[in-house]
Amino acid sequence: MEEHIENILYSEVARQPIPFEILSFKELYDRFQDHTVDLFASHRIKFNALMIITNGRSVHFADFKEHILSPGVLIPLVKDQVHFFKKELLVEGYIISFDESFMTENISEKNLFHFLHLYHTSNLLIGQENVSYLLPFIDLLLQVQKSTNNNLKSDFVRTIFVSLLIQIKRLTVYQHETFESKRFKDFIQFKVLISKHYQENHNAKEYAMHMGVSYKYLNDICKELGNKTAKAFIDNWLLLEIKRNLSEKKYTTQEIAFRMGFREPSNFIRFFKKFTGTTPNRFEKQI
């Protein structure tokens, strides 16, 4: 029987009056033990989340990649990612879920950059010894969540959450200067542009022109900050979106080819096989 990738809306998982919720892993597992939403099957989230691991060890699967979970590891999950949880709960920690509009509306440009910096990283490492520095922010979020006083609750929670993100940035293995540099901001801008235009534009030089920088500069910052060329970033993003579309099992190869900006299905198949060693149809049957 073919696996269907279910889209999970924020309203299906959260129970708060504002579009933000924080739960311990145990609370999350208990809530969805007999729920119509199956956390343990591949599903696509239509909201953002942040996993914070404080104890234990396990693995988590997101976008066809395995991530090791251990104390001091944080996993940002972005809207439209496909992931699933292991049935056996082996870790302790917290999962913060929030609707995209909660962070993108009514927030200063500087604080939005704090958010974007972290959410363009597949995982963050702060080290087990630094977990305690996050707990005051987590405790405050839990207190406010339990409070029946809803006056300015969204604003208060957003402020605490941004403070938590800034603390995480301070504790990550990356240098603070790197986060604040123009080169890093240009790198983030490039990734944001890819996320918006990957379906119609696969050309790294055109992205550089759109940003008002040279192709060499764009390539240099991608190699420096992402260990890939600019073209490789575009190809990887495209490949991931193709895999996501195939995993839904509701589009033909030709339909996905056109959705991804390929004029000829043969070019689409050639592109996919170049990076995976298999055809789209075979990949779809394997998942």
C-alpha positions as CSV (number, residue, x, y, z in Angstrom):
1,M,0.0,0.0,0.0
2,E,1.4,3.4,-1.0
3,E,2.2,5.8,1.8
4,H,0.3,9.1,1.8
5,I,2.2,12.2,3.0
6,E,-0.4,14.0,5.2
7,N,-0.3,17.8,5.4
8,I,-0.5,18.8,9.1
9,L,-2.0,22.2,9.8
10,Y,-1.0,24.2,12.9
11,S,-4.7,24.2,14.1
12,E,-4.5,20.3,14.2
13,V,-1.7,20.2,16.7
14,A,-1.9,23.2,19.0
15,R,-4.3,24.1,21.7
16,Q,-3.4,27.7,22.6
17,P,-5.4,30.9,22.0
18,I,-2.3,32.4,20.3
19,P,-0.4,30.8,17.3
20,F,2.4,29.6,19.5
21,E,2.8,26.6,21.8
22,I,5.6,25.0,23.8
23,L,5.4,21.3,24.9
24,S,7.8,18.8,26.5
25,F,8.5,15.8,24.3
26,K,6.5,13.7,26.8
27,E,3.5,16.0,26.6
28,L,3.6,15.9,22.8
29,Y,3.8,12.0,22.7
30,D,1.0,11.8,25.3
31,R,-1.2,14.1,23.3
32,F,-0.9,12.3,20.1
33,Q,-1.1,8.7,21.4
34,D,-4.6,8.2,20.2
35,H,-4.9,11.2,17.8
36,T,-6.0,11.2,14.2
37,V,-2.6,12.9,13.4
38,D,0.1,10.3,13.2
39,L,3.4,11.8,14.3
40,F,5.2,8.5,13.6
41,A,4.4,8.4,9.9
42,S,5.9,10.9,7.4
43,H,3.9,14.1,7.4
44,R,4.4,17.6,6.0
45,I,4.1,20.4,8.6
46,K,2.4,23.7,7.5
47,F,3.9,25.7,10.3
48,N,7.4,26.2,11.9
49,A,8.8,24.4,15.0
50,L,11.9,24.2,17.1
51,M,13.1,21.0,18.8
52,I,15.4,21.5,21.9
53,I,17.1,18.4,23.3
54,T,18.0,18.5,26.9
55,N,18.6,14.8,27.7
56,G,18.9,11.3,26.1
57,R,19.8,10.2,22.6
58,S,17.8,9.3,19.5
59,V,17.5,10.2,15.8
60,H,15.0,12.3,13.9
61,F,14.2,12.1,10.2
62,A,13.5,15.4,8.3
63,D,13.5,15.8,4.5
64,F,15.0,12.3,3.9
65,K,17.9,13.0,6.2
66,E,18.7,11.5,9.6
67,H,19.6,13.9,12.4
68,I,21.2,12.8,15.7
69,L,19.4,14.0,18.8
70,S,21.5,14.5,21.9
71,P,21.7,17.2,24.7
72,G,22.5,20.6,23.2
73,V,21.2,19.8,19.8
74,L,18.4,22.0,18.4
75,I,16.5,21.2,15.2
76,P,14.6,24.1,13.4
77,L,11.7,22.7,11.4
78,V,10.3,24.9,8.7
79,K,7.0,25.1,7.0
80,D,6.5,22.4,4.3
81,Q,9.2,20.1,5.7
82,V,8.4,16.4,5.6
83,H,9.5,14.6,8.8
84,F,8.4,12.0,11.4
85,F,9.1,11.0,15.0
86,K,10.4,7.7,16.3
87,K,7.7,5.8,18.2
88,E,10.0,5.1,21.1
89,L,10.6,8.2,23.2
90,L,14.3,8.3,24.1
91,V,14.9,12.0,24.6
92,E,13.8,14.8,26.9
93,G,13.4,18.3,25.8
94,Y,10.9,20.7,24.3
95,I,9.1,21.4,21.0
96,I,8.0,24.9,20.2
97,S,5.4,25.1,17.4
98,F,4.2,28.4,15.8
99,D,2.4,29.6,12.8
100,E,4.6,31.4,10.3
101,S,2.7,34.7,10.7
102,F,3.5,34.8,14.4
103,M,7.2,35.6,13.5
104,T,6.8,37.4,10.2
105,E,4.2,39.9,11.3
106,N,4.7,42.8,13.8
107,I,8.4,42.1,14.2
108,S,11.4,44.4,13.6
109,E,13.7,43.7,10.7
110,K,16.6,43.1,13.0
111,N,14.7,40.5,15.0
112,L,13.4,38.9,11.8
113,F,17.0,38.4,10.8
114,H,17.7,36.6,14.1
115,F,14.9,34.2,13.1
116,L,16.0,33.8,9.5
117,H,19.6,33.1,10.5
118,L,18.7,30.2,12.7
119,Y,15.9,28.8,10.4
120,H,18.3,28.5,7.5
121,T,20.4,25.9,9.4
122,S,19.4,22.2,9.5
123,N,20.6,21.8,13.1
124,L,22.2,23.9,15.8
125,L,24.8,22.7,18.3
126,I,25.1,24.6,21.6
127,G,26.7,21.8,23.6
128,Q,25.3,19.9,26.6
129,E,27.0,22.3,29.0
130,N,25.0,25.3,27.6
131,V,21.5,23.8,27.8
132,S,21.0,25.4,31.2
133,Y,21.3,28.9,29.7
134,L,18.1,28.2,27.6
135,L,16.0,27.0,30.6
136,P,15.1,30.4,32.0
137,F,13.5,31.4,28.7
138,I,11.8,28.1,28.3
139,D,10.4,28.3,31.9
140,L,9.1,31.8,31.2
141,L,7.4,30.7,28.0
142,L,5.7,27.8,29.9
143,Q,4.6,30.2,32.7
144,V,3.1,32.7,30.2
145,Q,1.4,29.9,28.3
146,K,-0.3,28.7,31.5
147,S,-1.4,32.2,32.4
148,T,-5.1,33.1,31.9
149,N,-4.2,36.7,31.3
150,N,-4.3,37.1,27.5
151,N,-3.6,40.8,27.5
152,L,-0.7,41.4,25.1
153,K,0.1,37.7,25.3
154,S,1.2,37.3,21.7
155,D,3.6,40.3,22.0
156,F,5.0,39.1,25.3
157,V,5.5,35.5,24.0
158,R,7.1,36.8,20.8
159,T,9.5,39.0,22.8
160,I,10.6,36.0,25.0
161,F,10.9,33.8,22.0
162,V,13.1,36.3,20.1
163,S,15.2,36.5,23.3
164,L,15.6,32.7,23.3
165,L,16.7,32.8,19.6
166,I,19.3,35.5,20.4
167,Q,20.6,33.4,23.3
168,I,20.8,30.4,21.0
169,K,22.7,32.4,18.5
170,R,25.2,33.4,21.2
171,L,25.7,29.8,22.2
172,T,26.1,28.2,18.8
173,V,29.4,27.0,17.5
174,Y,29.3,29.7,14.8
175,Q,31.1,33.0,15.6
176,H,28.8,35.9,16.5
177,E,30.7,38.0,14.0
178,T,29.8,35.6,11.2
179,F,26.0,36.0,11.9
180,E,26.2,39.7,11.8
181,S,28.5,40.1,8.8
182,K,27.3,41.4,5.4
183,R,28.5,38.2,3.8
184,F,26.2,36.1,6.0
185,K,23.2,38.4,5.4
186,D,23.8,38.1,1.6
187,F,24.0,34.3,2.0
188,I,20.7,34.3,3.8
189,Q,19.2,36.6,1.1
190,F,20.3,34.1,-1.6
191,K,18.7,31.2,0.2
192,V,15.5,33.2,0.7
193,L,15.5,34.0,-3.1
194,I,15.9,30.4,-4.0
195,S,13.0,29.4,-1.8
196,K,10.8,31.9,-3.7
197,H,12.0,31.4,-7.2
198,Y,13.5,27.8,-7.5
199,Q,10.5,26.7,-9.7
200,E,11.2,29.3,-12.5
201,N,14.9,30.1,-12.1
202,H,17.8,27.5,-11.8
203,N,20.5,29.9,-12.9
204,A,23.0,31.0,-10.2
205,K,24.2,34.0,-12.3
206,E,20.7,35.4,-12.5
207,Y,20.4,35.2,-8.7
208,A,23.6,37.1,-8.4
209,M,22.3,39.8,-10.8
210,H,19.0,40.0,-8.8
211,M,21.1,40.6,-5.6
212,G,23.3,43.2,-7.2
213,V,26.5,41.2,-6.6
214,S,29.0,39.4,-8.8
215,Y,28.6,35.7,-9.5
216,K,32.1,35.2,-8.1
217,Y,31.2,36.9,-4.8
218,L,28.0,34.8,-4.5
219,N,30.0,31.6,-5.2
220,D,32.6,32.6,-2.7
221,I,30.1,33.2,0.2
222,C,28.3,30.0,-0.6
223,K,31.6,28.0,-0.4
224,E,32.6,29.9,2.8
225,L,29.4,29.6,4.7
226,G,27.8,26.5,3.2
227,N,30.6,24.4,1.7
228,K,28.8,24.4,-1.7
229,T,28.8,26.4,-4.9
230,A,25.8,28.7,-5.6
231,K,24.7,26.3,-8.3
232,A,24.9,23.3,-5.9
233,F,22.6,25.2,-3.4
234,I,20.0,25.7,-6.2
235,D,20.3,22.0,-7.3
236,N,20.0,20.7,-3.7
237,W,16.9,22.9,-3.1
238,L,15.4,21.7,-6.3
239,L,16.2,18.1,-5.6
240,L,14.6,18.3,-2.1
241,E,11.4,19.8,-3.5
242,I,11.3,17.1,-6.2
243,K,11.6,14.4,-3.5
244,R,8.9,16.2,-1.4
245,N,6.5,16.2,-4.5
246,L,7.3,12.6,-5.2
247,S,6.6,11.6,-1.6
248,E,3.1,12.9,-1.9
249,K,2.3,10.4,-4.6
250,K,-0.3,12.5,-6.2
251,Y,1.6,14.1,-9.2
252,T,2.8,12.4,-12.4
253,T,6.5,12.7,-13.3
254,Q,5.5,15.1,-16.1
255,E,3.5,17.3,-13.7
256,I,6.4,17.5,-11.2
257,A,8.8,18.3,-14.1
258,F,6.7,21.3,-15.1
259,R,6.1,22.4,-11.5
260,M,9.8,22.5,-11.0
261,G,10.5,24.5,-14.1
262,F,11.7,21.8,-16.5
263,R,10.3,22.3,-20.0
264,E,11.1,18.7,-21.0
265,P,10.4,15.7,-18.7
266,S,13.5,14.0,-20.1
267,N,15.7,16.8,-18.7
268,F,13.9,16.5,-15.4
269,I,14.6,12.7,-15.3
270,R,18.2,13.3,-16.3
271,F,18.6,15.9,-13.5
272,F,17.1,13.6,-10.8
273,K,19.1,10.6,-11.9
274,K,22.4,12.6,-11.9
275,F,22.1,13.3,-8.2
276,T,20.3,10.2,-6.9
277,G,21.4,7.4,-9.3
278,T,17.8,6.4,-9.8
279,T,14.7,7.6,-11.7
280,P,11.8,9.6,-10.1
281,N,9.5,6.6,-10.6
282,R,11.8,4.2,-8.9
283,F,12.4,6.6,-6.0
284,E,8.6,7.1,-5.6
285,K,8.1,3.3,-5.3
286,Q,10.9,3.0,-2.7
287,I,9.4,5.5,-0.2
